[in-house]
Amino acid sequence: MKSINLLLFAAILVLLANSCRKEEALSPVIPGTNSASGAPALTEASATRDDNMGLGNPSGAGSSDKNNYLVSRSQYVLSYNNGRGIANWVSWHLSSAWKGSAVRSNKFVSDASLPSGYFKASTSDYTSTGFDRGHMCPSDDRDGSQADNDATFILTNIIPQAPKLNQQTWQHLEAYCQKLAANGNEMYIIAGSYGKRGVGSVGSAETIASGKMVVPSHCWKVILVLPNGSNDISRITSSTRVIAVDMPNNQSVTDHDWGYYRTSVSEIEKATGYSIFSAIPATVREKLKSKVDNTAI
């Protein structure tokens, strides 16, 4: 009798287990989450290091034009302008796959990859000018290895920035992008400058380095945001988030935080003459370029 009762008890346990499995199978799973509870999905495993110029070459940079000279590194890609002594633009990819624990290098070095005869900035060109050595691709976006971080201090990735722009408003946007990456997003980022004459801590200037390096009047950045994934171009739609900013290179920029300076990609193209998002299909590209981001920050 005892053995029969044990068999009945075991059968009941099996029936209960099957019932639970059926309920789990029928429970709706909310897209972008791990379960029916709606808990955020763990996306860290899908973060990857992708093409730093995945959205296109904004100025058609190559090897023949010294004022639109392509420099390609594993950490970022840029167009160098020998006549201005700084990059036209720098393009890079950001996700948590680029993040790590490498220490900040702070070793600013000339770009030895530039051809003979090109102007190669040195850190002394910034001394006593009132302008910071401002990163385009940030140091904190490339701390996955020491080599990655060191590369951000090569001076073709650096431009003269007003200290309050570099250390506050511009940096706040960099930190916001890093927060997006930590929360399961990847970004394609392009940054650059235009114009001539900025205002630093000791006054305004059109150039430094004995006239060989232009101090830009404006700094801009374009950020396309996607949830971590693959086949990125195919996932971009007209509703994909795009953040574009255009900030004055002066000390009063801190009158507002970075969100105040949001604009459209089209306006940046008008100011620079570049073609941004050229790798995105035209029907989607044109819609993205006309948008001004208004997401709460």
N, C-alpha and C positions, 0 to 999 in steps of 0.2 A: 504493500500500500504506500509505504514511504517513497519507493522508487517511482511509482505512478505520479505522486504529487510533485516530485521533483521534475518529472518530464513535463507536466502541465505548466509548472512555473517557468521552465525554460522556454516553452512555446509562447507563453504570454510576453516574455521579454523580447523575443524575436518579432512578434507582431507590433509591439510598441516601437521598436527601433525602426521598422519599415515605415510606420506611420509618420515618425519624425522626419525621415528622409524625404517622404512625399511632400510634407509641408514645406521643407526647405526648398525643394525643387520648384514649388509653386509660388514661393515668395518672390515678389518683383525686385529686381536688382536695379538700383538707380544708376543711370549712366555716369561714369566718372567716379564711382565709388566702389568700395570693396564688397559691399553687402547691402541687404535691404535696409540696414540701419541708417544708411546715408553717410557713414563715416568716410572721410576723404580717402581716395585711392592712394596707395603707395606707388609713386611714380619714379622714385630714385633709381630703380633698376633700369629704367628705360632711358635715362639721361645719357647722351652721347656727345662726342666731340665731332662737330660737323664742319662743312666747308665754310671758311671764314669769308669768302666772297660769294656765298650761295645765292644771293639775290641779284648778282650782276656786277659789272664793272662800271661804276657811275660815269667815268670820264673817258672810257676806252683806253686806259693807260696801257703802255707797252714799253718797249726798250729803245725806241727811236727818238722820243721827244724828251729833252732834259727837263721840261717844265710839266711833264705828265709821265714820269718815269715809274714803272711798276716795280715795287719791292714786295716780294712774297716770302713770308716766314710761316712756320707752322703755328705760330701764335696769333698772327694777324697779317693782313695785306694792306698796302698803302700805295697811294700815288704821290710821288715827291715832286715838288716844284722848285727847281734850282734857282729860278729867278726870285722867288719869295723866301727861299731858305728853310721852308717848312713843308709839311705834307699838305696836299690839297684835301685829302680825306684818308681815313683809316677805317677798315672794315674788319669785323670779327664776329665770331659766334660765341654765345655764352649759355652755358647750362651748368648744373651742379657737377657734371663730369669734368669740368675745367678747374674745379675747386679742390683745395688741399690745405696743407699746413706749412708750405714754404714761407720763409721769412721775407719781409720786404727788402729788396736788394739795396736800393738807394745808390747804386753805382751807375751814374749817368755817363754814357760813353758815346763817342762819335760813331757814325754808321760807316763801318769799313767796307760795306758792300756797295756803296755808291761808286760810280765810275771815276776814274782819274780826271781831275779838273773840275769836278763838282764841288760846290761849297758843302763842307761837312761841319756842322755846328759842334762846338765844344761847350762844356758846362761853364767855362769862364766867360762865354759870350753873354751869360745871364747876370753875371756878378754886378751888383750895385745898379741894376737897371730899374728896379721897382716892379719887375714882373717875375712871376713864378715859372718854373719849368713844369708846365701843365700837361698831364698825360691825355692822350686821346684814348687808346685802349688802356684801361686802368690797371694798376698794379694788382688790385684785389680781384680782378677778373681772371688773373693768371697766376694763382698760387698753387697750382697742382703739382708743380715741380720747381726747383730752383732755377733751372734753365728757362722755364716759361716766364718766371717772374723777372729774371735778368733781362729778357728780351724787351720787356715793356719800358726799360730805362735807356734803350738805344734812342738817341736824340732825334731821329726822324719820326718817332712816335710822340714827340714832345713839341709844344708850341708855347710862345710867350702868352701867359694868361695873367690877368689882374689877380692879385692874391685873394681878394674876397670872392671872386668868381671861382677860382680853382679850389679853394679850401672850404667853401660853403655851398653856394648854389649848384655848381657843377658836381661837386662831390655828393650832395644830397640825391641827385638823380642817379649817380653811380650806385649809391647804396640802395636805392629803390630797385634798380635792376637786379642787384645781387639778392635782394629779398624775393623778387619774383622767381629767380632761379632756384632758391632754396625751397620754394613752395611748389615745385614741379613744373616749371616753365622753362622753355628755351627761347633764346632771342637772337635775331640777326641785327647787328648794330653797325651803323655807319656814322662817323663823326668827322667834322672838319671845321673850316673857318673861311671867312671871306672879308673883304674890305681892308682898309689900312688906317691905322691909328687907334690904339687902345689907351686906356688910362690906368696906370698902375699906382703903386703906393707913393711914388715920388713925382707924379705928374704924367702927362700924356707923351706918347712917342709914336712915330710912324714906323721906325725901324730901330733895331739894335745890331750888335755885332758889326759896327762900322758900316752900317747900311746894307749888310748882306742878308739880314733876316727881318722880314716884315712882322710888325705887331698888328694882328688882325683887329678889325673893329667889332666883329661878331664871331661867335662860336655856335655851331649847330650840331644837332644829333638826331638821328632817326632810328627808332627801335621797333622792330616787328616782333610781336609776342605770340608764341604758340605753346600749347601744352606739350610736354615731352612726347616724342613719337618719332616715326620714320617717314620717309617720302614727303619731306616737308613742303616742297613746292605744291604738290598735289593737295595738301591740306589747307593751303591758304585760300580764303574766300573773301568776299567783299565785307564780311563782318569781322574779319581778323583784326585784332587790336594793333593799332599803329600809334606810336608816340613820336611826335616831331617837336623839337624845341629850337628856338633861335634866341640866343642870349647876347646882350651887349658885353663886350670885353672891357668892363670898367668896375670901379669900386662901389658904385651905387647899385649894382645888380642885386645886392642883398636886400634892397627895399621890398623885394618879393621873393618867394620861394620858387622852385623850378616850374611848378605847375602853371604859374602865371604866364610863362613864356611859350606855352604850347601854340603850335601853328600847324599848317598843313605841309605835306611833302611838296606839293605844287609850289608853295611860296618859297621853300628852300631851293627848289630847282630854278625858280626865277632869279634868285639872288646869286646862284652859283653857275648856272648853265649846265648842270649835270643832269643825267638821266638815271634817276634812282628807281630801283625795282625792275630793272630791264629784264631779269630772268623770269618774272611773273607774267603769265598770259595777259595780254593787253586789256581784255574786258574787265578782269579783276583789278589789274594794276591802276587803271584810271580811277576806279572807285576808291581804292585805298589812298591814292595821292590827294584826293580832294577832302578827306576827312580831317577834322580836328579832334583829338582825343579829349573826352570830357569825363573819363572815369574818375570816380572819387579816389583820392590818394591819402 
